[in-house]
Amino acid sequence: MIELPERATHIAMVARWKPVHLGHAAVLHALLDRSERVTLGIGSANRRDADNPFSADETARMIHAVLAGRSGYEIVPVDDVGDGPRWAAGVARDFGALDYFVTANGYVRSLLMSTYTVVHPVALVDPARRVRVDGTTVRRAMATGETWRALVPPAVVALLDAGRWVERFREEFGAATRATERAEGLEASLREG
């Protein structure tokens, strides 16, 4: 794992952030704590589906809510172009020179490691502030009516509630999300059995 200096000049990260959850919140604050300038890319900004149920604008609003009162960051949409090398070239062109590119995605790491020094987000977050949660878990809980609010920062819960975005997600993508969960559960039981 790469040891980061106390403070960098420019760090960037692209994630889908759909929705922004407690793990994301810890990373977002760590990015701002560790760099003078942060570029936050909203990945798959051009997609609306079960994995991307919130628009780029809604996602940006969630990020702004989590980072209320903080400065030193910009948010940029990053479209899914269906071609990894072309996507990476677009990121390098649009983001320019960086001290570090942050990602937990192995494929993204492989695409950008020849252009940037790539670090895992866990390298930035104080161990006491790390939260193990992912967007898939949150979306599944939303789709099935399970407890999801404890996995999301209060400011994001307020946005989701005010916009009725969770209800819209359930109507538009709840069935597909639940079907994916069932299929993955069946696949896991077949591997175990």
N, C-alpha and C positions, 0 to 999 in steps of 0.2 A: 504494500500500500504506500502511495506517495505521501510524504510528509509535507504539509502545506506550511508556507510561512505564516507568521501571525496575521498579516493582512496583505491581500493581493490587490492589484489595480483593477483587473477586469475578469470576472468569472461569468460563465453562461451555463444554462441548463435548459434542456427541452424535455417536457413531460406532457402527458395529456391532462393531468390535474382534474380528472372528472369522476367524482368531485374532489375538491381540495379537502384532504383528511388530516388527521393529527400528525401523521408521519410527514406529509407534505409541509405542514405548518412548521415543524421543527427544522426541516431542510431549508425552507424559505428564509426563516430568521437566521439560520447559520450562514447562508450565502451572504446575506446583508452584513452580518457581523464580521465576515472574513474578507470582504472586498469593498473597495471604494465604489465600484460600479458593477451592477449585475444585470445581465440580459436574461430574461425569462421567456422561453419560447413555449407557446401553447401548441403542442403537437396535434396532428390530425385536425387542424383548425377547419378544414374543409369537409369534415365528415360529421354526419349525424346518424348514429346507429346505437345498438345496445352497449357497445364499448365507449361510445362518444355521445352520450345523451344530452350534453349541455353544449350550447353554442360557444364559439370563441369569446364572444362578448360576455356571456354569462360566466364563463370560466375566468375571464379577466376580472370581473366583478368579485368573484370569490377570492382571488389572489389579493386584490386591493383591500378587501375586507379583513383578511388575515394580517396584512401588512399596514393596516391603518396607522397613521402617524409616522411611518418610516419613509425614507427617501433613498435615492441612489439606485433605483432600478427602473427598467423599462420592460414592457411586455410586447412581444411580437408574435404574430401568428406564423406557424410553420405548417404548411400544407403537407398532407400525405400524397406523394406523387407516384407511389407504387413501384419505385425503383430506388433501392438503397443507395447505390453510388451517386445517382443524380440528386437524391435528397441531401446526401452529405456535401456534395459540391455546392448546393444552394445554401446550406447552413454556413459553410466556410465563406462564401461570397457575402451573405447577409450579415453575419456576425463579425467578420473580420478577425483581427488579431486578439487573442485572449491569453491570459495567464493559464487558465484551466477551463476545461469543459467537464461538466459534472453529469454523470449518468449511472444508473444502476442496470441499464439494459446492455447485455453482452453484445448484441448485434450492433447497436449504436456505437458502443466502444470500438468494435472492430472497424466500423466505417470511418471513425474520426481519429483514431490513434496515430495515423500518419500526419495529420494536420495539427492536432492539439495534444497537449498533455492532458490525459483523461483521468479523472479521479472518481471514485465511488462516493456517493453522498454520505455514507457512514463515516468517511474520513473527516467530514466537516462538523458533524453533530456531536456535541458532548454526550458521552454515554448515558448520563443521567437524564437527558432530554430525548433520547431515541424512543420511537414508538413503532412497534411492528404492526403495521396495517397496510393494506393495499387497496387500490380503487376497485378491483374486482370483488373483494369481500364486501366493501361498502355498497356497491351497486346490487349485489345479490341480496344483501340484507334489506335494502330498499324495495327490491322487487318482490320479496317474499313476505314483507311486513314485519321482519324481525327488527331487533333493536339496532339502529344505525346511528342515532344521534350522539351516542357516547364516543363514536369513532371520528367525529367531525368537529372542528372548532365552533364554538357558539356563534361567532359572527357569520359563519357559513350556514349553520342551521337556520339562522334568522333569514338569510337570503333565500334559501331553499323553501322555507315556509312561506315567506311573503310572496314569492313568485309562483308558489304551488308547483315548483319544478319537480318535486318527487312524485306528485300525483300525475303530472304529465309524463314523466319517465315510465311510471307503471303502466299508463294507458298505451304509450307508444312502444315500449320495449320490455315491459315486464314479462310477457309470455316468452319472448325469445331468451331473456336472461334466465328465467326459471328452467326452460328447456335445456339450455347449455349446462346448468348446474346438474340437472338430472342425468344428462348424457355423460358428464365427467364423473359423476358418482357411480354410474353403471360401469364405466371403463375402469375405474379404480377397483371396484369389487371383482371384476373379471381378472385383473392382474393379481389380486390377492388370492383368489380362489383357485 
